[in-house]
Amino acid sequence: MKSSEFQDYKTRYRSAIRKVLEEAECGRFDESGFPAYSHPNPLINWLFWQRLPTAMSFIERNAPYDNVLDFGCGSGVMLPFLAQHSAQITAIDIDLLPLECVKKHIPLPENVQILDANQISLSQLTPKSFDLINALDVLEHVEDLPHTLSELLKLLKPGGRLVVSGPTENRLYQIGRKLAGPEYSGEYHKRSIGDIKREVTRLILIRQIATLYWPVSLFEVFVAQVQ
């Protein structure tokens, strides 16, 4: 995706998220990152959004795909992009209200299927059926990370990839959260990206895509590929 195309994409989603926040109960979408996606401070907003084009660039280089899983799809911010590069998209989350609210303003592509993680588990999906699993800023939230990772990797086809991003939770990241505002002070994260990487490497080799941002590490993006 070209820089100008991403800016249009970002502007569209920021507008939709702001409209949702105007109508929502205060704090309802904090855990989904809505305040960060729509933050009025240009620097904070840029820092938060930049993980997306980083992951998109990697995903695009290896496209097209037959079947993609967006694990922890949240607001659905990646879905229009993924739908352009895969025949079928499956999006799953434990809280579908953010997506339901956003899609009132940005309709979902026809090749996107939505699953409620409260009704269907990863183990009920077809093993070795996905070329790509997108897991951006979600694994820091899950309760049982080893089990979740094991289930996700079972879903990948041979050669399939798991793309992961998450916060470092280092001291500077924590300070930045406080400076960004009270919406970012909740204890939503159960672990850092470092913890996630250690768990993933117990199961499979990983390759770093990016560390954001030099010289201060706030987020990391990596990929694991099954053989």
C-alpha positions as CSV (number, residue, x, y, z in Angstrom):
1,M,0.0,0.0,0.0
2,K,1.4,3.4,-1.0
3,S,1.9,6.1,1.6
4,S,-0.9,8.2,0.1
5,E,-3.3,5.2,0.0
6,F,-2.5,4.4,3.7
7,Q,-3.2,8.0,4.7
8,D,-6.6,7.8,3.0
9,Y,-7.2,4.4,4.7
10,K,-6.2,5.9,8.1
11,T,-8.3,9.0,7.7
12,R,-11.4,6.9,6.9
13,Y,-11.0,4.8,10.0
14,R,-10.1,7.7,12.3
15,S,-13.3,9.4,11.2
16,A,-15.4,6.3,11.8
17,I,-13.8,5.6,15.2
18,R,-14.4,9.2,16.3
19,K,-18.1,8.9,15.4
20,V,-18.3,5.7,17.4
21,L,-16.7,7.4,20.4
22,E,-19.1,10.3,20.3
23,E,-22.0,7.9,20.7
24,A,-20.4,5.5,23.2
25,E,-20.3,5.2,27.0
26,C,-17.1,6.7,28.3
27,G,-14.3,4.1,28.5
28,R,-16.2,1.4,26.7
29,F,-13.7,1.1,23.8
30,D,-10.5,2.0,25.7
31,E,-9.2,-1.6,25.6
32,S,-9.9,-1.8,21.8
33,G,-7.5,1.1,21.3
34,F,-10.1,3.6,20.0
35,P,-8.7,6.6,21.9
36,A,-5.3,5.9,20.5
37,Y,-6.5,5.4,16.9
38,S,-8.3,8.8,17.1
39,H,-5.9,10.6,19.4
40,P,-5.8,14.4,18.6
41,N,-2.0,14.7,19.2
42,P,-0.3,14.1,15.8
43,L,2.8,12.4,17.3
44,I,0.9,10.0,19.6
45,N,-1.5,9.2,16.8
46,W,1.4,8.5,14.4
47,L,3.3,6.3,16.9
48,F,0.2,4.2,17.4
49,W,-0.8,3.8,13.8
50,Q,2.7,3.1,12.4
51,R,2.5,-0.6,13.3
52,L,-0.2,-1.1,10.7
53,P,1.7,0.0,7.5
54,T,4.7,-2.0,8.9
55,A,2.6,-5.2,9.1
56,M,0.8,-4.4,5.9
57,S,4.0,-4.0,3.9
58,F,5.1,-7.5,5.0
59,I,1.7,-9.0,4.3
60,E,1.5,-7.4,0.9
61,R,4.9,-8.7,-0.2
62,N,3.7,-12.3,0.3
63,A,0.2,-11.9,-1.2
64,P,-2.1,-13.2,-2.5
65,Y,-3.6,-15.6,0.0
66,D,-6.4,-18.1,-0.2
67,N,-7.5,-17.9,3.5
68,V,-6.5,-15.4,6.2
69,L,-7.5,-15.3,9.9
70,D,-7.6,-12.0,11.7
71,F,-7.3,-13.1,15.3
72,G,-8.5,-10.4,17.7
73,C,-9.9,-8.3,14.9
74,G,-11.0,-5.5,17.3
75,S,-12.4,-2.6,15.3
76,G,-11.8,-4.4,12.0
77,V,-9.1,-1.9,11.0
78,M,-7.1,-4.5,9.1
79,L,-10.1,-6.2,7.4
80,P,-10.5,-4.0,4.2
81,F,-6.8,-4.3,3.6
82,L,-6.7,-8.1,4.2
83,A,-9.8,-8.5,2.0
84,Q,-7.9,-7.0,-0.9
85,H,-5.2,-9.7,-0.7
86,S,-7.1,-12.9,0.2
87,A,-10.0,-14.8,-1.3
88,Q,-11.5,-15.4,2.2
89,I,-11.1,-13.6,5.5
90,T,-12.2,-15.0,8.9
91,A,-12.2,-12.4,11.7
92,I,-12.6,-13.5,15.3
93,D,-12.8,-11.7,18.6
94,I,-14.1,-12.1,22.1
95,D,-15.7,-8.6,21.9
96,L,-17.4,-7.8,18.6
97,L,-19.1,-4.6,19.7
98,P,-16.2,-2.4,18.4
99,L,-16.5,-4.0,15.0
100,E,-20.3,-3.8,14.9
101,C,-20.1,-0.1,15.7
102,V,-17.4,0.7,13.1
103,K,-19.1,-1.3,10.3
104,K,-22.1,1.1,10.5
105,H,-19.7,3.6,9.0
106,I,-17.4,1.3,7.0
107,P,-19.2,-1.7,5.6
108,L,-17.3,-5.0,5.6
109,P,-16.1,-6.5,2.3
110,E,-18.2,-9.5,1.2
111,N,-15.4,-12.0,1.6
112,V,-15.1,-11.3,5.4
113,Q,-16.7,-13.8,7.8
114,I,-17.1,-12.8,11.5
115,L,-16.9,-15.3,14.3
116,D,-17.7,-14.7,18.0
117,A,-14.9,-16.2,20.1
118,N,-17.5,-16.7,22.9
119,Q,-19.4,-19.1,20.7
120,I,-16.7,-20.8,18.7
121,S,-13.1,-21.7,19.8
122,L,-10.0,-21.9,17.7
123,S,-10.0,-25.7,18.1
124,Q,-13.3,-25.8,16.2
125,L,-11.7,-24.2,13.1
126,T,-10.3,-26.4,10.4
127,P,-6.6,-27.3,11.1
128,K,-4.0,-26.3,8.5
129,S,-6.5,-24.1,6.7
130,F,-5.0,-20.6,6.8
131,D,-2.1,-19.1,4.8
132,L,-1.8,-16.2,7.2
133,I,-2.9,-15.4,10.7
134,N,-2.9,-11.7,11.6
135,A,-2.4,-11.1,15.4
136,L,-1.7,-7.5,15.9
137,D,-1.8,-6.1,19.4
138,V,-3.9,-8.9,20.8
139,L,-1.7,-11.6,22.3
140,E,-0.7,-9.3,25.2
141,H,-4.4,-9.5,26.3
142,V,-5.1,-13.3,26.2
143,E,-5.3,-15.3,29.4
144,D,-3.6,-18.6,28.4
145,L,-0.9,-17.6,25.9
146,P,0.8,-21.0,25.5
147,H,-2.6,-22.7,24.7
148,T,-3.6,-19.9,22.3
149,L,-0.4,-20.0,20.4
150,S,-0.5,-23.8,20.1
151,E,-4.1,-23.5,18.7
152,L,-3.1,-20.7,16.3
153,L,-0.1,-22.6,14.9
154,K,-2.3,-25.7,14.3
155,L,-4.5,-23.6,12.0
156,L,-1.6,-22.7,9.6
157,K,-1.0,-24.5,6.4
158,P,2.6,-25.7,5.7
159,G,4.5,-22.5,4.9
160,G,1.8,-20.4,6.6
161,R,2.8,-17.3,8.6
162,L,1.7,-15.8,11.9
163,V,2.3,-12.0,12.1
164,V,2.4,-10.5,15.6
165,S,2.8,-7.0,17.0
166,G,2.7,-5.7,20.5
167,P,4.0,-3.2,23.0
168,T,7.3,-3.4,24.8
169,E,5.8,-2.2,28.1
170,N,9.2,-0.8,29.0
171,R,9.6,2.3,31.3
172,L,9.4,4.8,28.4
173,Y,6.3,3.1,27.0
174,Q,4.7,3.3,30.4
175,I,5.5,6.9,30.7
176,G,4.1,7.5,27.3
177,R,0.9,5.9,28.2
178,K,0.5,8.2,31.2
179,L,1.3,11.3,29.1
180,A,-1.2,10.2,26.4
181,G,-4.1,10.5,28.9
182,P,-6.2,8.6,31.4
183,E,-7.7,6.3,28.7
184,Y,-4.3,4.5,28.5
185,S,-3.8,3.9,32.2
186,G,-5.8,0.7,32.5
187,E,-4.2,-2.6,33.2
188,Y,-5.3,-4.2,30.0
189,H,-2.0,-5.9,29.0
190,K,-1.1,-9.2,30.7
191,R,2.4,-9.3,29.2
192,S,4.8,-7.5,26.9
193,I,5.9,-8.3,23.3
194,G,9.1,-9.7,24.9
195,D,7.1,-12.2,26.9
196,I,5.1,-13.1,23.7
197,K,8.3,-13.7,21.7
198,R,9.7,-16.0,24.4
199,E,6.6,-18.1,24.3
200,V,6.4,-18.3,20.5
201,T,10.1,-19.3,20.2
202,R,9.4,-22.3,22.5
203,L,7.2,-23.6,19.6
204,I,8.7,-22.1,16.4
205,L,11.4,-19.9,15.0
206,I,10.6,-16.3,14.5
207,R,11.9,-13.4,12.4
208,Q,11.9,-9.8,13.3
209,I,10.0,-7.5,10.9
210,A,10.6,-4.2,12.7
211,T,11.3,-2.6,16.0
212,L,9.4,0.7,16.5
213,Y,11.0,3.2,17.1
214,W,14.8,3.9,17.1
215,P,16.3,4.7,19.5
216,V,13.3,4.0,21.8
217,S,11.6,0.6,21.4
218,L,7.8,1.0,21.9
219,F,6.5,-1.7,19.7
220,E,7.8,-4.8,17.9
221,V,6.5,-6.7,14.9
222,F,7.6,-10.2,14.1
223,V,6.6,-13.3,12.0
224,A,6.7,-17.0,12.6
225,Q,6.4,-19.4,9.7
226,V,5.5,-23.1,10.0
227,Q,7.4,-25.6,7.9
